Amino acid sequence: MTPLLGVGLAAVLLVGGVPLLLHGWYRKKKFERLADGYQTYKLRSSIRTEVIAGGLTLSLMAVLGFFAVLGYTSSARNLQANIVQLYNPAKLELGSFNGSWMSVDITLDDGTSFSNAQVEIRDGNEPFIEDVWYHYHPKPQG
């Protein structure tokens, strides 16, 4: 779940940082066109602070986004290894991952194939594929 929080926070920083930086650049261009008497240190300092804050916000967004992608790929690799260890499939292709479940295309050793099977992550980070469970433990009739 942590990588998705990183992506969400990076998106919020992007939404806040881009307008801040653009407004700071706009104010800087407008400041440069002012007459000498109106180019005060206080105004220049305010513009500089706004541009620096926007740049730092976007830098933090890039760092969070980078670590979120690293965390996501690590989580997906670990989940794939856990699925292989538990179910020993003949073929496994990972799909979309939202932090609490992932969709997979899985083919078992006996040739049974499941497309877009949902993999839930249970306590202890154990993967559980309901379709495979019911393949080996059929639902009672009636």
Order of alpha helices (4+ residues) and beta strands (2+ residues): alpha-alpha-beta-beta-beta-beta-alpha
